[in-house]
Amino acid sequence: MNKSLNKILLVEHDRLLSATLLKVLGTHHYTIDLASDGQAGLDLATIVEYDLILLDLQVPKLDGITLCRQLRSQGYRKPILLLTANDSDADVVAGFDAGADDYISKPCATEALLAMMRTLLRRSKALSLGSTNNPSANILTCGNLCLNLDSGRVTFGEQVIPLTATEYNLLELFLRNPDRIFSRSAILDRLWGFDDAPTDRAINTHIKDVRKKLKAGGLTAEIIETVYGMGYRLKPCPQSASSSSNNPDTDRARKPKSGVGDKSAIDKVFERFRGVFHQQIALLEQAKTALLAGNLETELQQKAKNEAHKLAGSLASFGYPEGSKLARSAEHLLMKESPFNTVEITRFSEIVTGLQQELAKPPVTLTASPVPTILSHRVLVVDDDTALTERLKAESEDWGLRIKIAPNLTTARSRLALSMPDVMLLDLSFPETEEDGLTLLRELNSRSPNLPIIVFTGRDSLADRLAVSRLGAKQFLHKPATTEQIFHAIARVLPAPKTSEAKILIVDDDSAMLATLSALLTPWGLDVTTLASPQRFWEVLISTVPDLVVLDLEMPIINGLELCQVVRQDVNWGDLPILVVTAHTDPESLQQAFAAGADDFITKPVLGPELVTRVLSRINRDRPFLKPGNT
């Protein structure tokens, strides 16, 4: 049976009922996140895209009605199903007025709950990912490619594309998750049950068949791209038919970029939190007004300080570095315990005005300083074609590769004696010597049989191909070939990194920062859990069992240093990799972080290349790492 692709947020404080619902929904292949109070539910719903929220009316901190109303006021459009032990008319009316789609009384029959959920999920298909201009409510689109969820038909323009059930489900998976890289194991987990799952090789075949049928149906551009060593994902969709025409610029496989991080994803996060930033600045404006009137109360000052801290940490990541500096200055002023003098009041007023002006400007594009990819693959190219090898070396950094050149077999043997590469590209013909590349290939076959070797030669006889195959080469690439074809061949034989599906726990009291970090890391196939309440850290740590933790150092109540120390003191968790995020890079602050047990630090504003490189290299410290590329 195919698995459901729906993700559910359960907001319920009753532990027994929560455990029961988790088991029932899990049995029916729903993916569930649990929040035990309304505030935690709001944080999760703000950060994570859910298909449906199952919400108890009587949860603590933020009751179900208030939570529902707050989500709808923020533009949340997914279905909300209320669970209530009191189905009085007043409660039901209040729930519907707050924006709930339906309700069910506790205790309820499992079949009734599941049926109601299925109904709401079917209705919500109108909000499925796809073209916002598409008049059909139940259609997923990518340019002129349409997948109709009601009829089960796939079309490109007017052309119907016949797909099998598995191919249909596979295409639906990618259309619903355009920014997600799916490893083969993740696809198996999503689309097949445990007992009937095929092999990884079958996934390759299904992907190939979908591509072939889409092409036969008129879609000339590949929309499912291979991210070598990681899996597959949907390419950015063309906006119109002209975008998918026979245009060499659109049809040509794109080279991976050295920059890391999806700017469009960050832009989407900013749009979601633009209103939050304005609310935070509005609170600072209240503090400014109170200061000018001479009646700033301690509670308002504390709230303003917390909001200034959040703005300082997040604005720069969205393209407002000056805004972050101003917010940091406001935070430092608000730390004062003594009364403000005239100069300080004037300075605070100027800062708040400056923040308002900054946010009215368009964001600036931030560029990261080069971050060394210390775990990139090492490739030895044995070829006497200087022009070709220099081009390969010049382009290698964009592919996350370190290339060494050996212009002849003697130099190649010397380099191999010093260190073994991850891959070797070997020409067979060397005019200045009597021996050819087959000699070296024979030596390596007996001495280093696990070294992946690609033979790259102008020789194309069957005898040469048989000799290469019998000597254990992984690929035979015939000259001439483009550098892109060569890099793709290298990528195919590289050992796959194991970062896919690694679990990351990010702890930060700023929801905007959590959303930003999650958007940067999720496309890399990482399973990201975010936590806005450090008080729940240990509970979430135990339940998620992450491979790495990212901690904000400056949080109210419990700070990152304290959480770091708690982890290091535990016998079972003491070796867990921890990265800290901080705006303070002075020696004293960093010394405190490392003394508490941090393995590494990331500076605010957080830039995609630095974050991704440090996270992946920390997870795969002893394993190879390849930057993602487009085919």
CORBELUR-V610586 format. One record per backbone hydrogen bond with DSSP energy under -0.5 kcal/mol. NH is the residue of the N-H (numbers start at 1). CO is the residue of the C=O. E is the energy in kcal/mol with one decimal. If there is no record, write none. Layout:
# CORBELUR-V610586
nh;co;e
NH;CO;E
NH;CO;E
This chain:
# CORBELUR-V610586
nh;co;e
8;31;-3.6
9;52;-2.2
10;8;-0.6
10;33;-3.0
11;9;-0.6
11;54;-3.0
12;10;-0.7
12;35;-1.9
15;13;-0.7
18;14;-2.8
19;15;-2.6
20;16;-2.0
21;17;-2.8
22;18;-2.7
23;19;-1.9
24;20;-2.6
25;21;-3.0
26;22;-2.0
27;23;-2.0
28;24;-1.2
29;26;-1.7
30;25;-2.5
31;6;-2.2
32;30;-0.6
33;8;-2.4
35;10;-2.8
38;60;-2.4
41;37;-2.0
42;38;-2.4
43;39;-2.3
44;40;-2.4
45;41;-2.7
46;42;-1.8
47;43;-1.4
48;44;-3.3
50;48;-0.8
51;7;-2.9
52;7;-1.2
53;79;-2.3
54;9;-3.1
55;53;-0.7
55;81;-2.8
56;11;-2.5
57;83;-2.2
59;56;-0.8
62;60;-2.9
64;57;-2.1
67;63;-2.7
68;64;-2.5
69;65;-2.6
70;66;-2.6
71;67;-2.4
72;68;-2.3
73;69;-2.0
74;70;-1.0
74;71;-0.6
75;72;-1.5
76;71;-2.4
79;51;-0.7
81;53;-3.1
82;80;-0.5
82;102;-2.5
83;55;-3.1
84;82;-0.5
84;104;-1.9
87;85;-0.5
92;88;-2.5
93;89;-2.8
94;90;-2.4
95;91;-2.4
96;92;-2.4
97;93;-2.8
98;94;-1.7
99;95;-0.6
99;96;-1.0
100;95;-2.4
101;80;-2.5
102;80;-1.2
104;82;-2.2
106;84;-2.6
113;109;-2.2
114;110;-2.6
115;111;-2.3
116;112;-2.3
117;113;-2.3
118;114;-2.5
119;115;-2.1
120;116;-2.4
121;117;-2.6
122;118;-2.2
123;119;-2.2
124;120;-2.0
125;122;-1.2
126;123;-1.3
127;124;-2.6
128;125;-2.0
134;131;-1.2
139;136;-0.7
140;147;-2.6
142;145;-2.2
145;142;-1.9
146;144;-0.5
146;155;-3.2
147;140;-3.0
148;146;-0.5
148;153;-3.0
149;138;-2.9
149;147;-0.7
150;138;-0.6
152;148;-1.9
155;146;-2.6
156;159;-2.8
157;144;-1.9
159;156;-1.9
161;154;-3.5
162;160;-0.6
168;164;-2.7
169;165;-2.4
170;166;-2.2
171;167;-2.4
172;168;-2.5
173;169;-2.2
174;170;-1.7
175;171;-2.4
176;172;-2.2
177;173;-0.9
180;177;-1.5
182;180;-0.6
182;232;-3.3
183;181;-0.6
187;183;-2.2
188;184;-2.4
189;185;-2.2
190;186;-2.1
191;187;-2.5
192;188;-1.9
197;194;-0.6
202;199;-0.6
203;199;-0.9
203;200;-0.6
204;200;-1.4
205;201;-1.7
206;202;-2.5
207;203;-2.7
208;204;-2.4
209;205;-2.5
210;206;-2.5
211;207;-2.4
212;208;-2.3
213;209;-2.4
214;210;-2.4
215;211;-2.3
216;212;-2.3
217;213;-1.5
218;215;-1.5
219;214;-2.4
220;218;-1.1
220;244;-0.7
225;223;-0.7
225;233;-2.7
227;225;-0.6
227;231;-3.0
228;226;-0.9
230;227;-2.6
231;227;-2.4
232;182;-2.4
233;225;-1.9
235;223;-3.7
243;240;-0.9
244;240;-0.6
244;241;-1.1
245;242;-1.1
247;245;-3.0
248;246;-0.6
250;247;-1.0
251;247;-2.9
252;248;-1.7
263;261;-0.8
266;262;-1.8
267;263;-2.7
268;264;-2.1
269;265;-2.0
270;266;-2.6
271;267;-2.3
272;268;-1.8
273;269;-1.7
274;270;-1.1
277;273;-2.4
278;274;-1.9
279;275;-2.1
280;276;-2.4
281;277;-2.4
282;278;-2.2
283;279;-1.8
284;280;-1.6
285;281;-2.1
286;282;-1.7
287;283;-2.0
288;284;-2.4
289;285;-2.5
290;286;-2.6
291;287;-2.5
292;288;-2.6
293;289;-1.6
294;290;-0.7
294;291;-0.9
295;290;-2.6
297;295;-0.7
301;297;-2.4
302;298;-2.5
303;299;-2.3
304;300;-2.6
305;301;-2.3
306;302;-2.2
307;303;-2.2
308;304;-2.4
309;305;-2.2
310;306;-1.9
311;307;-2.5
312;308;-2.5
313;309;-1.6
314;310;-1.6
315;311;-2.4
318;314;-0.8
318;315;-1.1
319;316;-1.7
320;315;-1.9
324;320;-1.8
325;321;-1.8
326;322;-2.4
327;323;-2.5
328;324;-2.3
329;325;-2.0
330;326;-2.3
331;327;-2.4
332;328;-2.1
333;329;-2.0
334;330;-2.3
335;331;-0.6
335;332;-0.7
336;333;-1.4
345;341;-2.3
346;342;-2.3
347;343;-2.5
348;344;-2.6
349;345;-2.3
350;346;-2.2
351;347;-2.1
352;348;-2.4
353;349;-2.1
354;350;-2.5
355;351;-2.4
356;352;-2.1
357;353;-2.0
358;354;-2.5
359;355;-2.3
360;356;-0.7
361;357;-0.5
361;358;-1.5
364;319;-2.8
366;364;-0.6
372;370;-0.6
374;372;-1.6
376;373;-2.0
377;400;-1.1
379;377;-0.5
379;402;-3.0
380;423;-2.3
381;379;-0.6
381;404;-2.9
382;380;-0.6
382;425;-3.5
383;381;-0.8
383;406;-1.3
386;384;-1.3
389;385;-2.5
390;386;-2.4
391;387;-1.6
392;388;-2.4
393;389;-2.3
394;390;-2.3
395;391;-1.9
396;392;-1.1
398;395;-0.7
399;395;-0.6
399;396;-1.2
400;397;-1.6
401;396;-2.2
402;377;-3.2
403;401;-0.6
404;379;-2.7
406;381;-3.0
412;408;-1.8
413;409;-2.3
414;410;-1.9
415;411;-2.5
416;412;-2.5
417;413;-1.8
418;414;-1.2
419;415;-2.2
422;378;-2.4
423;378;-1.5
424;452;-2.1
425;380;-2.7
426;424;-0.6
426;454;-3.1
427;382;-2.5
433;430;-1.9
437;428;-2.5
439;436;-1.6
440;436;-0.7
441;437;-2.4
442;438;-2.4
443;439;-1.9
444;440;-2.5
445;441;-1.9
446;442;-1.2
447;443;-2.0
448;444;-2.7
451;448;-1.8
452;422;-0.7
452;450;-0.5
454;424;-3.1
455;453;-0.5
455;475;-2.6
456;426;-2.8
456;454;-0.6
457;455;-0.5
457;477;-1.8
465;461;-2.2
466;462;-2.8
467;463;-2.3
468;464;-2.6
469;465;-2.3
470;466;-2.7
471;467;-1.4
472;469;-1.5
473;468;-1.9
474;453;-2.3
475;453;-1.3
477;455;-3.4
478;476;-0.5
479;457;-2.8
486;482;-2.0
487;483;-2.7
488;484;-2.3
489;485;-2.1
490;486;-2.3
491;487;-2.7
492;488;-1.9
493;489;-1.0
493;490;-0.8
494;490;-0.9
501;525;-3.8
502;499;-2.6
504;527;-2.6
505;548;-2.3
506;504;-0.5
506;529;-2.9
507;550;-2.9
508;506;-0.5
508;531;-2.1
511;509;-0.7
514;510;-2.1
515;511;-2.4
516;512;-2.0
517;513;-2.6
518;514;-2.4
519;515;-2.3
520;516;-1.8
521;517;-1.8
522;518;-2.7
523;519;-0.6
524;521;-1.6
525;522;-2.0
526;521;-0.9
527;502;-2.9
528;526;-1.0
529;504;-3.1
531;506;-2.4
534;532;-0.7
536;533;-2.2
537;534;-1.7
540;536;-2.5
541;537;-2.9
542;538;-2.3
543;539;-1.7
544;540;-2.4
545;541;-2.1
547;503;-3.1
548;503;-1.2
549;577;-2.3
550;505;-3.0
551;549;-0.5
551;579;-2.9
552;507;-2.1
553;581;-2.3
555;553;-0.9
558;556;-2.8
560;553;-1.3
561;553;-0.6
563;559;-1.7
564;560;-2.4
565;561;-2.2
566;562;-2.1
567;563;-2.1
568;564;-2.2
569;565;-1.6
570;566;-0.6
570;567;-1.2
574;570;-1.2
576;573;-2.0
577;547;-0.6
579;549;-2.9
580;600;-2.1
581;551;-3.1
582;580;-0.5
582;602;-2.3
585;583;-0.7
590;586;-2.2
591;587;-2.4
592;588;-2.0
593;589;-2.0
594;590;-2.6
595;591;-2.4
596;592;-1.8
597;593;-0.6
597;594;-0.7
598;593;-2.2
599;578;-2.6
600;578;-1.2
602;580;-2.8
604;582;-2.2
611;607;-2.3
612;608;-2.8
613;609;-2.2
614;610;-2.4
615;611;-2.5
616;612;-2.7
617;613;-2.4
618;614;-1.7
619;615;-2.2
620;616;-2.7
621;618;-0.8
623;620;-2.3
625;375;-2.3
